[in-house]
């Protein structure tokens, strides 16, 4: 990797360090209640959040609970909180069993008890409990179709909330009359609590008809059963509070500050960049080609891919492959893109990187970038070039981080 590429990797590490929920969680914790404290949680940051909670909670104050995270994202030393692992992004039986345990753990609590809900991105798939009368097989079918459709997470989670027995405020309802405090790490544009992990502790303004409308829009056959979510004025949600402890804008601010400290000029596109990965790549290529030397183009958000081919790869790989094609070997432009959870789509890499030589290297290896893009096969393209970025489990999730550097 060139010095410019190494510089981008260092800025990426700055972003990932800022994305660690343990840096901020303790400052949001309440005092222990008179009664019990029960911890529940779901998401890719759940284990790290549980660990930070245990380290900060008074040793003589009762604490117990269960959180669920992605396979490989547990493994942290926990003494009082149980951490189980399940599948993401397509739910499995382990996630269903964990959701049942979580729901059971908050039932029967009293008004002097406290539920601490640790919620982060990925929780929608991990905290999966089909609505009464809906099979797990049917829920998996709908989830697969939505993920392949190119639908944004807002639309996907509207459907998820109306196929669930625990999302869309139902977790808080089960805990009533205990006080429910949610500590959340945002992975959605706009940081809407009702969208993060499909809002298990938050009232939901959408309806079954909205969910059906999403499925019609993407030509997906509806399931036989829907379930109405709890609305924001439901009295069972009156004793629930929500605190956002970390959001994508925090990560971008840290990267921007470090880049400016290094003397770079920063174009910050913000944390709400969405849309088809290849389309955003073409737009960002135009910005990079017009930028002055020493400019960093920074963006977050979550891009999507409409699957038409049979290849492997996630939105960040697709973005970078389309970006390389649009730049066509333009000199002195380097870029990387990762998903901060360490998983680009469903592959084992967080993302990849490109430089001016990427297409020439590919051509020398007999790789056709345009053909790989058409097949949605960015993973194989970058794997053969040795340009994947593999972080392993990051135990956080603040969505994508994209960096373009005009040297």
Protein Blocks (a to p, Z undefined) as FASTA:
>chain_A
ZZklmmmmmmmmmmmmmmpmklmmmmmpccddfbdcddddedjklmmmmmmmmmmpcfkl
ccdddddddehilopacfkbccdddddfbdcfklmmmmmmmmmmmgoiafkbccddddde
hklmmmgcddehiafklmmmmmmmmmmnopafklmmmmmmmmcckgghlmmmmmpccdcd
dddddfbehiiaklggoiambccfbdfklmmmmmmmnopacdfbdcddddfklmklmmcc
cddfbdfklmmmmmmmmmmmnopacddebjabgcjfklmmmmmmmmmmmpcehiacdded
jdddddfbfcecdfklmmmmmmmmmnnopahiacddddfklpghjafbfbdcddfklmmm
mmmnopafklmmmnopmkmmmmmnopaccebjnhiaebjadddddZZ
